[in-house]
Amino acid sequence: MLYKQGGYQAFKINDPKPRNIHKASVSNNNVKTCWVLKCDIRKFFDNIDHQILIKILENYIPDKNIIRLLKEIINSFSAKQDSAGLPLGNLTSQLFVNIYMNEFGQFMKHKLKMKYYVRYADDFVVLSDSRPELLSTAQPIREFLRENLKLELHPKKLSISTIASGIDFLGWVSFSDHRILRTKTKQRMFKKLNSKNKKSYFGLISRGNTRKLAEKLANL
């Protein structure tokens, strides 16, 4: 939320001698609703096109020997017959998908002029104070991914809602001033909890508003 600062109000206090204090009045007339477009890319790793990825790499790397090595790594795996797909969990795959999706990030920033765009792998959110803006953004996003990266948005995982209703993203449900652990994440955590991973889970939940959850975890 954004608050507009107004004029100053003068008053006196005794602390311990009289002092003149000036307090700025703050108006919330400019408070706007934050809308969030949430999207997911269908079968992301399976649909990374090898030729497109190699072409992007060639734009940044002039050394042909390095490109030849990268081609061997990329073409060593294919989830489909048409030379597409990267192995999930491979360290090089994590690097490659970020390079691949940088094209989309540049499109979001420079073409669509979106100020608030956050992506992790195949999940991304776009924030705006205008719901119509997000509605009009969905189609250009869909077209860019399809035409330039051969990727498709998951039709059942596209939504527009307010941040006040909570945004389920990366295992957390985020609000404007706090976030809580997703219910399924908590259930999975308690199911897998043991003496070896307990400290790791404490580290996870420390990133949100989870005091009661931390107390429950400590008592187990």
LUMNUDO-978251 format. One line per 10 residues: their letters; for each residue x, y negated, z of N, C-alpha, C. Coordinates in steps of 0.02 Angstrom, whole numbers, always signed. Layout:
BEGIN
A	X:Y:Z:X:Y:Z:X:Y:Z  ...
END
This chain:
BEGIN
MLYKQGGYQA	+41:+60:+0:+0:+0:+0:+43:-63:+0  +21:-114:-34:+57:-177:-37:+15:-231:-3  +48:-270:+40:+14:-324:+76:+45:-391:+56  +2:-440:+44:+25:-505:+23:+35:-550:+83  +95:-579:+88:+110:-624:+144:+78:-692:+133  +46:-717:+187:+13:-783:+183:+54:-836:+219  +20:-888:+242:+54:-942:+277:+73:-923:+348  +106:-970:+383:+129:-956:+451:+83:-988:+503  +75:-955:+559:+35:-980:+615:+83:-994:+673  +80:-1055:+700:+125:-1075:+755:+91:-1064:+823
FKINDPKPRN	+131:-1038:+871:+106:-1031:+940:+166:-1030:+987  +153:-1035:+1051:+206:-1039:+1101:+205:-979:+1147  +266:-960:+1170:+271:-908:+1221:+321:-931:+1274  +320:-901:+1333:+368:-915:+1386:+413:-854:+1395  +478:-861:+1377:+521:-801:+1375:+594:-817:+1389  +616:-838:+1450:+574:-860:+1507:+555:-933:+1500  +586:-968:+1452:+569:-1038:+1442:+524:-1044:+1380  +487:-1099:+1373:+442:-1107:+1316:+479:-1103:+1249  +451:-1066:+1202:+480:-1061:+1135:+424:-1068:+1083  +441:-1102:+1028:+393:-1107:+973:+403:-1048:+925
IHKASVSNNN	+350:-1011:+914:+353:-951:+871:+309:-962:+810  +333:-939:+752:+293:-943:+691:+283:-872:+663  +220:-853:+659:+202:-787:+636:+170:-791:+567  +193:-751:+521:+164:-750:+454:+101:-708:+454  +48:-736:+426:-14:-698:+418:-6:-652:+358  -35:-593:+363:-29:-543:+310:-98:-523:+286  -108:-525:+222:-173:-508:+193:-169:-443:+156  -220:-402:+163:-222:-339:+125:-270:-343:+66  -283:-405:+43:-327:-414:-14:-300:-381:-77  -233:-373:-79:-202:-345:-139:-191:-270:-134
VKTCWVLKCD	-218:-239:-81:-210:-167:-74:-247:-132:-131  -212:-86:-165:-242:-50:-221:-238:+25:-209  -285:+60:-237:-286:+133:-231:-230:+162:-275  -194:+210:-246:-141:+244:-284:-169:+308:-314  -168:+311:-380:-191:+370:-416:-132:+412:-439  -142:+477:-440:-87:+523:-458:-110:+572:-512  -72:+573:-567:-82:+623:-619:-33:+680:-605  -59:+739:-595:-17:+797:-580:-21:+847:-637  +37:+869:-661:+39:+914:-719:+87:+972:-708  +76:+1024:-745:+119:+1083:-743:+128:+1108:-815
IRKFFDNIDH	+189:+1127:-832:+203:+1151:-900:+195:+1227:-902  +157:+1250:-949:+141:+1322:-954:+203:+1363:-974  +217:+1416:-936:+273:+1462:-950:+336:+1424:-971  +357:+1381:-927:+410:+1333:-941:+475:+1365:-965  +505:+1407:-924:+570:+1437:-941:+566:+1482:-1003  +509:+1516:-1011:+501:+1561:-1069:+497:+1523:-1135  +479:+1459:-1132:+467:+1422:-1194:+519:+1368:-1210  +575:+1369:-1175:+630:+1322:-1192:+659:+1344:-1260  +651:+1302:-1310:+673:+1319:-1378:+749:+1312:-1384  +782:+1365:-1406:+855:+1366:-1410:+882:+1314:-1458
QILIKILENY	+852:+1309:-1517:+877:+1263:-1567:+870:+1190:-1545  +815:+1174:-1513:+805:+1106:-1488:+856:+1091:-1434  +866:+1138:-1388:+914:+1129:-1334:+984:+1119:-1361  +1004:+1159:-1409:+1071:+1154:-1438:+1080:+1087:-1473  +1029:+1065:-1508:+1032:+1001:-1543:+1040:+943:-1493  +1005:+947:-1437:+1012:+895:-1385:+1083:+896:-1357  +1110:+955:-1344:+1179:+961:-1318:+1229:+932:-1368  +1219:+944:-1432:+1264:+918:-1483:+1265:+842:-1486  +1210:+812:-1465:+1207:+738:-1464:+1252:+709:-1409  +1268:+750:-1359:+1308:+726:-1303:+1378:+754:-1301
IPDKNIIRLL	+1388:+812:-1333:+1453:+846:-1329:+1483:+852:-1398  +1537:+815:-1413:+1568:+818:-1480:+1613:+878:-1491  +1636:+909:-1436:+1683:+965:-1441:+1647:+1028:-1467  +1666:+1051:-1527:+1633:+1109:-1558:+1646:+1174:-1520  +1704:+1179:-1487:+1720:+1239:-1449:+1673:+1247:-1389  +1660:+1191:-1357:+1613:+1192:-1300:+1543:+1209:-1324  +1523:+1179:-1379:+1457:+1193:-1408:+1450:+1267:-1425  +1503:+1296:-1454:+1502:+1367:-1472:+1493:+1411:-1410  +1527:+1393:-1356:+1521:+1430:-1293:+1450:+1423:-1265  +1423:+1362:-1267:+1355:+1350:-1241:+1304:+1388:-1283
KEIINSFSAK	+1315:+1393:-1348:+1270:+1431:-1391:+1269:+1504:-1371  +1327:+1532:-1355:+1331:+1602:-1335:+1291:+1613:-1271  +1297:+1566:-1224:+1261:+1573:-1161:+1185:+1568:-1173  +1165:+1518:-1212:+1094:+1506:-1225:+1062:+1563:-1263  +1097:+1587:-1315:+1069:+1639:-1358:+1076:+1710:-1329  +1109:+1716:-1271:+1117:+1782:-1240:+1052:+1807:-1210  +1002:+1762:-1204:+938:+1782:-1175:+882:+1752:-1217  +830:+1791:-1227:+771:+1766:-1263:+709:+1802:-1236  +661:+1762:-1213:+599:+1790:-1186:+549:+1804:-1242  +563:+1776:-1301:+518:+1783:-1358:+558:+1801:-1420
QDSAGLPLGN	+524:+1820:-1474:+558:+1839:-1536:+584:+1778:-1574  +557:+1719:-1560:+577:+1660:-1598:+630:+1618:-1563  +678:+1651:-1531:+735:+1618:-1499:+713:+1564:-1450  +678:+1584:-1399:+657:+1538:-1348:+661:+1572:-1280  +672:+1532:-1229:+673:+1559:-1161:+741:+1557:-1128  +741:+1543:-1063:+801:+1544:-1023:+788:+1588:-962  +840:+1624:-938:+830:+1668:-880:+816:+1629:-816  +761:+1644:-784:+742:+1610:-722:+791:+1628:-666  +816:+1578:-631:+862:+1589:-575:+935:+1582:-593  +950:+1583:-657:+1020:+1574:-679:+1042:+1502:-668
LTSQLFVNIY	+1103:+1492:-643:+1127:+1424:-629:+1131:+1382:-692  +1151:+1412:-747:+1154:+1373:-809:+1084:+1353:-833  +1035:+1394:-818:+966:+1378:-838:+942:+1314:-804  +960:+1307:-741:+939:+1247:-704:+969:+1184:-736  +1031:+1189:-757:+1064:+1132:-790:+1032:+1119:-859  +1022:+1173:-896:+995:+1166:-964:+925:+1135:-965  +881:+1156:-918:+813:+1129:-919:+811:+1055:-901  +858:+1033:-858:+861:+962:-842:+884:+921:-902  +932:+948:-940:+954:+914:-1001:+897:+913:-1052  +862:+969:-1058:+806:+976:-1104:+751:+926:-1087
MNEFGQFMKH	+733:+922:-1023:+677:+879:-1001:+697:+806:-993  +762:+791:-999:+783:+721:-999:+751:+683:-1057  +740:+718:-1113:+707:+688:-1170:+637:+664:-1151  +603:+704:-1112:+536:+686:-1088:+539:+629:-1038  +589:+631:-994:+598:+577:-945:+609:+510:-978  +650:+510:-1031:+663:+448:-1067:+600:+423:-1102  +560:+469:-1127:+496:+452:-1158:+449:+420:-1107  +446:+448:-1048:+402:+422:-996:+423:+352:-975  +488:+342:-970:+514:+278:-946:+512:+223:-999  +536:+238:-1058:+546:+186:-1109:+487:+179:-1158
KLKMKYYVRY	+453:+234:-1172:+397:+230:-1219:+331:+216:-1183  +316:+256:-1132:+253:+246:-1096:+259:+194:-1041  +322:+174:-1024:+334:+123:-973:+305:+142:-905  +309:+205:-887:+284:+227:-823:+337:+214:-769  +319:+176:-718:+367:+158:-666:+377:+215:-615  +325:+253:-603:+329:+303:-550:+315:+373:-578  +369:+406:-595:+365:+473:-625:+415:+518:-588  +392:+575:-563:+434:+621:-525:+426:+691:-554  +482:+723:-569:+479:+791:-597:+527:+837:-561  +504:+899:-551:+549:+952:-527:+533:+1013:-570
ADDFVVLSDS	+582:+1032:-612:+573:+1089:-658:+511:+1078:-701  +460:+1120:-693:+401:+1116:-737:+343:+1078:-705  +351:+1053:-645:+299:+1015:-611:+317:+941:-611  +269:+898:-625:+283:+827:-621:+220:+788:-603  +230:+729:-573:+176:+685:-555:+191:+615:-582  +138:+578:-597:+143:+509:-619:+96:+468:-575  +122:+414:-546:+82:+373:-500:+65:+306:-533  +5:+282:-519:-17:+218:-546:-75:+191:-503  -86:+125:-505:-144:+97:-471:-204:+94:-518  -197:+124:-577:-251:+123:-626:-268:+193:-650
RPELLSTAQP	-326:+217:-633:-348:+283:-656:-356:+285:-732  -385:+234:-764:-389:+234:-837:-321:+239:-871  -270:+208:-841:-203:+212:-870:-179:+284:-871  -190:+320:-816:-169:+390:-813:-209:+433:-861  -273:+419:-867:-315:+457:-914:-289:+448:-986  -270:+387:-1003:-246:+374:-1071:-175:+400:-1082  -140:+414:-1027:-71:+438:-1032:-67:+513:-1046  -118:+549:-1024:-116:+622:-1029:-107:+647:-1101  -142:+617:-1148:-137:+641:-1217:-69:+627:-1249  -40:+567:-1242:+28:+556:-1268:+80:+603:-1237
IREFLRENLK	+71:+618:-1173:+116:+666:-1140:+110:+734:-1173  +48:+756:-1183:+35:+822:-1213:+65:+825:-1284  +57:+772:-1322:+81:+771:-1391:+157:+770:-1394  +189:+732:-1350:+263:+729:-1350:+292:+797:-1333  +266:+828:-1282:+292:+894:-1261:+284:+945:-1317  +227:+944:-1350:+213:+993:-1403:+256:+980:-1465  +260:+918:-1486:+293:+902:-1550:+369:+899:-1544  +395:+878:-1487:+467:+867:-1480:+503:+923:-1442  +467:+956:-1396:+500:+1007:-1355:+467:+1075:-1359  +413:+1081:-1398:+376:+1144:-1406:+352:+1172:-1339
LELHPKKLSI	+328:+1127:-1297:+302:+1146:-1232:+229:+1126:-1228  +191:+1161:-1185:+120:+1147:-1177:+103:+1135:-1103  +60:+1086:-1091:+35:+1076:-1023:-14:+1132:-1006  -12:+1153:-944:-60:+1204:-921:-128:+1169:-913  -179:+1189:-951:-243:+1153:-949:-279:+1156:-882  -266:+1208:-843:-300:+1216:-779:-261:+1185:-721  -202:+1158:-736:-161:+1128:-683:-147:+1055:-696  -193:+1022:-730:-189:+950:-741:-245:+917:-701  -227:+870:-659:-278:+837:-617:-259:+765:-604  -310:+725:-589:-300:+655:-568:-339:+645:-503
STIASGIDFL	-304:+623:-452:-336:+612:-387:-300:+556:-351  -327:+535:-295:-295:+482:-256:-245:+512:-208  -194:+474:-191:-145:+500:-143:-176:+505:-74  -230:+468:-62:-265:+472:+3:-296:+541:+14  -311:+576:-41:-341:+643:-36:-287:+697:-29  -224:+677:-35:-169:+725:-28:-147:+754:-94  -82:+752:-108:-55:+779:-170:-13:+840:-155  -36:+897:-180:-1:+960:-170:+56:+965:-220  +118:+956:-195:+176:+953:-240:+237:+982:-206  +267:+1032:-235:+329:+1063:-211:+323:+1090:-140
GWVSFSDHRI	+266:+1121:-125:+258:+1153:-60:+232:+1109:-5  +224:+1045:-20:+200:+997:+30:+137:+963:+4  +95:+941:+51:+38:+899:+34:+55:+829:+58  +65:+784:+11:+89:+716:+27:+32:+665:+27  +35:+621:+77:-11:+565:+82:+30:+501:+79  -1:+443:+85:+35:+380:+77:+86:+369:+133  +72:+395:+193:+116:+380:+250:+142:+443:+286  +126:+501:+261:+152:+563:+292:+141:+621:+245  +170:+678:+263:+159:+738:+224:+160:+799:+269  +122:+849:+250:+117:+910:+290:+132:+971:+245
LRTKTKQRMF	+151:+1025:+277:+168:+1085:+240:+105:+1117:+211  +108:+1138:+149:+52:+1172:+117:+33:+1235:+157  -32:+1249:+162:-55:+1306:+201:-24:+1372:+178  -21:+1382:+112:+9:+1444:+86:+83:+1449:+102  +117:+1391:+103:+188:+1390:+121:+197:+1411:+193  +153:+1386:+237:+156:+1405:+308:+143:+1479:+317  +93:+1504:+283:+77:+1575:+289:+135:+1619:+266  +166:+1600:+211:+223:+1637:+184:+282:+1633:+233  +292:+1575:+264:+346:+1565:+310:+339:+1611:+371  +280:+1613:+401:+269:+1654:+460:+272:+1729:+443
KKLNSKNKKS	+254:+1746:+382:+257:+1816:+361:+328:+1840:+354  +373:+1795:+332:+443:+1814:+320:+489:+1796:+378  +462:+1764:+429:+503:+1739:+484:+540:+1794:+521  +605:+1783:+533:+644:+1828:+575:+701:+1788:+607  +740:+1820:+649:+792:+1785:+686:+846:+1756:+640  +855:+1785:+582:+907:+1762:+536:+888:+1699:+497  +824:+1693:+481:+803:+1636:+440:+766:+1582:+479  +760:+1590:+544:+721:+1542:+585:+749:+1471:+580  +816:+1465:+585:+846:+1398:+581:+835:+1366:+513  +835:+1408:+462:+824:+1382:+394:+753:+1353:+388
YFGLISRGNT	+705:+1387:+419:+636:+1361:+417:+629:+1298:+458  +667:+1292:+512:+666:+1230:+551:+691:+1172:+507  +742:+1186:+467:+767:+1135:+421:+715:+1115:+370  +677:+1164:+346:+624:+1150:+297:+571:+1104:+326  +544:+1123:+384:+487:+1086:+411:+508:+1018:+440  +573:+1008:+452:+596:+943:+478:+587:+887:+427  +573:+905:+365:+565:+855:+312:+495:+826:+307  +452:+846:+354:+383:+820:+353:+357:+806:+422  +293:+792:+427:+260:+779:+491:+235:+845:+519  +279:+880:+556:+265:+949:+575:+281:+963:+648
RKLAEKLANL	+268:+915:+692:+286:+924:+763:+253:+986:+793  +188:+992:+783:+152:+1049:+811:+175:+1115:+780  +190:+1113:+716:+214:+1173:+683:+283:+1192:+710  +325:+1143:+723:+392:+1156:+750:+387:+1186:+820  +339:+1161:+860:+329:+1189:+927:+307:+1262:+924  +262:+1276:+877:+238:+1345:+869:+295:+1390:+847  +337:+1365:+802:+393:+1404:+776:+444:+1417:+832  +455:+1367:+874:+504:+1373:+929:+483:+1425:+980  +418:+1434:+988:+392:+1481:+1038:+388:+1553:+1013  +404:+1564:+951:+401:+1632:+924:+467:+1669:+934
END
